[in-house]
Amino acid sequence: MYCAGIDIGSRTIELVVLKNREIVEKRQVDTGFDPMTRARELLDGVEYERIFATGYGRNLFEITFDAPTITEIKAYGVGAGSLFQKVGTILDIGGQDTKAIALNNDGKITKFEMNDRCAAGTGKFLEIMSRTLGYTIDQFGAEALKATKNLQINSMCTVFAESEVTSLVAKGEDPKEIALGLHRSVVRRAVGMLKRVSVGNDIVFAGGVAKNPCIRRLLEETLKRQVLVPEDPQMIGALGAALLAGENK
Amino acid sequence: MSDDYRNMWKDLGLDLKSHDMLLEILGKAYQDIYMAQKDRPEQMSYFDFVMSEVHGLRIKELMDEKAAGRKIIGSYCVFVPEEIALAGNATLVGLCSGADFAMEEVERLLPRNTCALIKSTFGFKLGKVCPYLEASDMIVGENTCDGKKKAYESLNDIVSNLYVMDIPQMKTDPGRSLLKAEYYRFKEAVENLSGVKIDAAGLKKSIEIVNNKRKAIHRLYSLRKADPVPISGLDALLVNQVFFYDNPVRFTESVNKICDELESRIEKRTGAFPEGAPRILMSGCPMAVPNWKLPWIIETTGAVIVGEESCVGERGARNLTDDSGSTVEELMEAVVDRYFNIDCAIFTPNPDRFNHIIQMYKEYRVDGVIHFGLQFCQPYLMEAIPVEKALESKNIPVLRIETDYSMEDVGQLKTRVEAFVEILK
């Protein structure tokens, strides 16, 4: 049986199709301004019997496509749990949310934390800051890794941080150093959230921001332990949804 | 809307344009949140009616009472004893504090990081949209949290009839003596306001009226222990909210009527939610009308709220006042005893509240506790952390929510609440 999971995030939509728990198809598009049209395009020509939706657009998808939904928190828990046997904590930094999820030894979610309203310290924050400094999102982490100083960025709010960055640029500060400072501030916030759910067993880092090498390294340095990153960190939510679609026959 | 009401509102000094806007928003929210519910008890029609007339018929009744010589006392807190007001020929009403209004005006008088409830109190006054406040002969403020305490100093500049009651912060003998002295001072203030001397017979009678109101709502609480739950948490919350507005005797009758219906629903196993729906206990800050945001989010996930550990709920209504005394002094002692038991987070330490949460968790067969804290509400937000730890140490699932009256965080709240309910299933 073919089971699909779709994760409609604020920035991107991911689709995973499974056959007997093996991935046979994965796709991704930008969410854009009309997520349901994008979702329909993404599903074009894809064969599946059941589909589960997750992500912030899940309720809209539920209405449009008459599909069951689950939260990103459960989807990431199931998705990460299927890839890493001993996962105890998951950090997901996406386009507009950061989540820390704790699992018990049976892989059941016991506790989670999530930013409550603004997108401070999420993927969107990094995206806007990279633009302010003239980097592409792919360059941003790599360039930050070349920095050497310990520049402190105090603002967590995107708007305030942007003016802080502008004034640092005006002081002649090296953009790489500013980039590192910004990465540090994201990691500080994420670690705070991780500690609130307590960090046990293996830590899995997923979501789009997990592709950023600087965030990965700073996380490992701060937590003083290895952080596991799946091959396709953005697909974990869709994978979890697809697995759940397969379970609930 | 009848012209009589418009004239009445105009006479009360309301800003009719803003008030129309408020009623429109309130009406729409009520439709979307309340009328959209399925399988409601029929007797909820009474409370639907009360809400539809909350600024109309009920205000008209209060104006009629005033014309007949009664006084109206407005309050913001469950520490203001209704027994004393009633015994002094006065009606006690809760004042509006559950929605954002005239925020630009409010922030000229209060710091931005003031809780939504206090800001709302000012918003309703500055926006001239609360007929209860304008109809009140006396407005009672109470020194509970620091926010309210200091805000009343500023409120005093914009209302002419504010009376401030001091409230103890510790459950000690001196604490109780303070409450007693303040209740005697309040008794005197009510007597001066109405010109009626409070006697034992009057006080005894008013204790009976208020106790009956509490007994009726206790009956409602206990019926929510059934599975399937015969009434939704939203509907039960509304009954708890109307507790503060309605005529106490009529309210008591109406609650008992709905309880009769709920008993027969339980017998027939008719639920507002299907049997086995995850059962939630809400704990924390008061939920004033029309602050239905979080309960609405919770119940649209398929979970059902079976109890409120809240001022608008069991914290406010728990315990009766002993009416066995025969002198004013004895009855006043009983009033003090009853209110001194309230486990508000302004008290330090406050172990009773922890015990009550755990007790309610067991009695209502709760699956998980959602702690509701208003942003910037220091006492409840501070207490939320030890509450969470205490519950977690007993393996009771708990979700800590901090929010306000705005709708901007609905998306995130939905995800958090849904994920919490997924854990409970």
Interface residues (C-beta under 8 A of the other chain):
Chain A: Y56 N59 I70 T71 E72 I73 K74 D97 K108 I109 T110 F112 M114 N115 D116 R117
Chain B: E402 T403 E408 D409 G411 Q412 L413 K414 T415 R416 E418 A419 E422 I423
